[in-house]
Amino acid sequence: MPDQHPDATGPAGERPMQGRPAVPPARQRPAPPAREPVHHKTEQIDLRAGFPPVRHETAAIDLSGGLPGGLPIPPRRPRQGRRLGIDVGTVRVGVAISDPTGMLASPLETVQRARDESDLDRIAALVAEHEVTEVIVGEPRHLSGASGASAKEARAYSRALAGRIGSVPIHLVDERLSTVTAASSLRANGLDSRQQRSVIDQAAAVVILQAYLDAQRERM
């Protein structure tokens, strides 16, 4: 091993690496140039008198031929909830009700007409009790389609009932031959004319309501 001068040692007492060039000192990188601030043009608005008026403009779009691009209009979903069907008579009022999906009508009750209009109060109570979403009242018409005294009575009854059931809508529907249809159905089930008296009004209300439910489904 060759002799080495005792003073030829590194800063930590290590021997220098012989035969290798010295490492040059690190160069100091120049500082990046300062960026100029970006100014966005703004407009001063005087709000001392309040915000400027906002305009909401809409345009009517005709979708009778389908959605843009030939997409079909999706069918409207039927409203959920029970419907009440009413057959208005001079002595009794037949009441029918549907299931919550609005598919099937069933007899509910026969209400006696009263001078103090307690029959209207009873029907209004049924609307609230069963959470009815629509009331369907039969409007008796002649076979020719003309309105008579019975149709006027049904319309007047509907107006009186509307004042008791708030926002629940009432629909008048043509009920020609509803009583005849109900009597034929009861007769087919083995009930004679005497046995039909207590249920004929409810059966007529079922015919009225079921016809309305079926027509609504056909429109979907």
VOBA-918684 format. One record per residue (C-alpha): residue number from 0; y, z, x; residue in three letters. Coordinates in steps of 0.02 Angstrom, whole numbers, plus 50000, padded with zeros to 5 digits. Each point is the difference from the previous one (the first is absolute). Example, Ala and Ser with C-alpha at 12.3 -4.5 7.8 and 13.67 -1.06 7.14 Angstrom:
<rs>
 num    py    pz    px residuo
   0 49775 50390 50615     ALA
   1 50172 49967 50069     SER
</rs>
This chain:
<rs>
 num    py    pz    px residuo
   0 50000 50000 50000     MET
   1 50168 49949 50082     PRO
   2 50128 50132 50042     ASP
   3 50145 50018 49881     GLN
   4 50169 50074 50031     HIS
   5 50017 50166 49909     PRO
   6 50166 49946 49926     ASP
   7 49927 49843 49922     ALA
   8 49954 50080 49835     THR
   9 50055 49963 49823     GLY
  10 50110 50110 49890     PRO
  11 49849 50096 49933     ALA
  12 49913 50012 50164     GLY
  13 49897 49846 49969     GLU
  14 49977 49871 50131     ARG
  15 50083 49835 49967     PRO
  16 49894 49853 49954     MET
  17 49997 49894 50155     GLN
  18 50001 49812 49987     GLY
  19 50081 49996 49825     ARG
  20 50180 49949 49964     PRO
  21 50120 50129 49934     ALA
  22 50032 49999 49809     VAL
  23 50178 49941 49966     PRO
  24 50108 50112 49892     PRO
  25 50005 49960 49812     ALA
  26 50143 49891 49944     ARG
  27 50114 50069 49868     GLN
  28 49999 49891 49842     ARG
  29 50167 49946 49934     PRO
  30 50054 50078 49835     ALA
  31 49982 49884 49848     PRO
  32 50162 49926 49939     PRO
  33 50081 50092 49856     ALA
  34 49975 49914 49832     ARG
  35 50149 49950 49900     GLU
  36 50011 50090 49831     PRO
  37 49954 49892 49850     VAL
  38 50130 49997 49862     HIS
  39 49947 49956 49820     HIS
  40 50136 49933 49892     LYS
  41 50032 50112 49849     THR
  42 50113 49989 49852     GLU
  43 50101 50146 49940     GLN
  44 49978 50040 49815     ILE
  45 50124 50105 49905     ASP
  46 49899 50119 49888     LEU
  47 50145 50106 49942     ARG
  48 49991 49916 49829     ALA
  49 49809 50016 49990     GLY
  50 49855 49886 50044     PHE
  51 50018 49814 49963     PRO
  52 49911 49940 49841     PRO
  53 49818 49951 50019     VAL
  54 49941 49843 49912     ARG
  55 49822 49987 49936     HIS
  56 49962 49821 49957     GLU
  57 49835 49946 49921     THR
  58 49932 49833 49949     ALA
  59 49883 49962 49856     ALA
  60 49834 49926 50056     ILE
  61 49893 49901 49879     ASP
  62 49818 50052 50026     LEU
  63 49932 49914 49845     SER
  64 49912 49875 50112     GLY
  65 49928 50131 50116     GLY
  66 50057 50086 50157     LEU
  67 50076 49899 50144     PRO
  68 49869 49906 50099     GLY
  69 49887 49979 49849     GLY
  70 49946 50182 50000     LEU
  71 49944 50056 49826     PRO
  72 50094 50139 49913     ILE
  73 49887 50154 49995     PRO
  74 49954 50057 49824     PRO
  75 50100 50143 49929     ARG
  76 49901 50160 49995     ARG
  77 49987 50077 49826     PRO
  78 50093 50162 49973     ARG
  79 49887 50151 50008     GLN
  80 50003 50128 49860     GLY
  81 49946 50027 49821     ARG
  82 50071 49896 49858     ARG
  83 50021 50059 49821     LEU
  84 49968 49882 49855     GLY
  85 50078 50034 49830     ILE
  86 49962 49927 49829     ASP
  87 50146 50046 49885     VAL
  88 49957 50025 49817     GLY
  89 50100 50067 49854     THR
  90 49886 50153 49983     VAL
  91 49911 50017 50167     ARG
  92 50025 49947 50181     VAL
  93 49847 49953 50100     GLY
  94 50005 50042 50186     VAL
  95 49889 49929 50138     ALA
  96 50003 50029 50187     ILE
  97 49939 49905 50154     SER
  98 49914 50061 50156     ASP
  99 50111 50027 50155     PRO
 100 49960 49825 50066     THR
 101 50057 49915 49840     GLY
 102 49832 49916 49967     MET
 103 49929 50077 49842     LEU
 104 50080 50067 49840     ALA
 105 49925 50146 49903     SER
 106 50047 50086 49836     PRO
 107 50101 50159 50024     LEU
 108 50076 50071 49840     GLU
 109 50065 49967 49825     THR
 110 50173 50072 49966     VAL
 111 50066 50026 49824     GLN
 112 50174 49931 49965     ARG
 113 50125 50137 49958     ALA
 114 50177 50001 49931     ARG
 115 50056 50120 50135     ASP
 116 49937 49875 50130     GLU
 117 49879 50127 50073     SER
 118 49880 49853 50021     ASP
 119 50119 49928 50130     LEU
 120 50005 50167 50088     ASP
 121 49810 50004 50004     ARG
 122 49989 49826 50076     ILE
 123 50133 50046 50128     ALA
 124 49895 50152 50046     ALA
 125 49848 49887 50024     LEU
 126 50101 49888 50115     VAL
 127 50046 50150 50108     ALA
 128 49827 50080 49993     GLU
 129 49908 49844 50058     HIS
 130 50137 49942 50119     GLU
 131 50014 49834 49910     VAL
 132 50089 49860 50094     THR
 133 50021 49878 49853     GLU
 134 49995 50008 49811     VAL
 135 49937 49849 49902     ILE
 136 50053 49990 49818     VAL
 137 49923 49873 49883     GLY
 138 50125 49891 49906     GLU
 139 49920 49937 49839     PRO
 140 50039 49817 49966     ARG
 141 49951 49878 49866     HIS
 142 49871 49867 50043     LEU
 143 50145 49878 50014     SER
 144 50076 50110 50136     GLY
 145 50149 50054 49895     ALA
 146 50056 50181 49998     SER
 147 49995 50102 49841     GLY
 148 50036 50177 49944     ALA
 149 49854 50070 50101     SER
 150 50066 49921 50161     ALA
 151 50172 50074 49968     LYS
 152 49921 50171 49973     GLU
 153 49905 49985 50164     ALA
 154 50159 49955 50094     ARG
 155 50094 50146 49922     ALA
 156 49857 50117 50044     TYR
 157 50003 49937 50179     SER
 158 50187 50034 50017     ARG
 159 49978 50177 49932     ALA
 160 49857 50033 50119     LEU
 161 50096 49930 50149     ALA
 162 50129 50136 49979     GLY
 163 49865 50131 50026     ARG
 164 49903 49934 50151     ILE
 165 50138 49969 50125     GLY
 166 49972 49858 50123     SER
 167 49822 49955 49943     VAL
 168 50012 49818 49942     PRO
 169 49946 49945 49826     ILE
 170 49932 49826 49968     HIS
 171 49985 49920 49829     LEU
 172 49852 49881 49985     VAL
 173 49940 49887 49861     ASP
 174 49861 50089 49905     GLU
 175 49952 49872 49869     ARG
 176 49827 50038 49929     LEU
 177 49979 50156 50108     SER
 178 49948 50105 49849     THR
 179 49880 49865 49942     VAL
 180 49923 49991 50173     THR
 181 49985 50189 50009     ALA
 182 49916 50009 49828     ALA
 183 49875 49866 50050     SER
 184 49958 50094 50160     SER
 185 49975 50164 49906     LEU
 186 49893 49914 49870     ARG
 187 49893 49927 50138     ALA
 188 49974 50178 50064     ASN
 189 49933 50056 49829     GLY
 190 50157 50079 49923     LEU
 191 50039 49956 49820     ASP
 192 50176 49992 49929     SER
 193 50001 50185 49953     ARG
 194 49947 50054 50174     GLN
 195 50127 49885 50078     GLN
 196 50152 50086 49923     ARG
 197 50012 50138 50129     SER
 198 49983 49886 50149     VAL
 199 50064 49829 49945     ILE
 200 50176 50034 50067     ASP
 201 49934 50052 50170     GLN
 202 49886 49848 50003     ALA
 203 50148 49886 49962     ALA
 204 50097 50082 50142     ALA
 205 49852 49966 50115     VAL
 206 50003 49816 49952     VAL
 207 50188 49990 50034     ILE
 208 49988 50088 50168     LEU
 209 49845 49907 50060     GLN
 210 50079 49832 49960     ALA
 211 50152 50050 50102     TYR
 212 49894 50059 50148     LEU
 213 49898 49839 49999     ASP
 214 50157 49892 49994     ALA
 215 50074 50095 50148     GLN
 216 49846 49970 50106     ARG
 217 50000 49814 49959     GLU
 218 50177 49986 50067     ARG
 219 49952 50070 50170     MET
</rs>
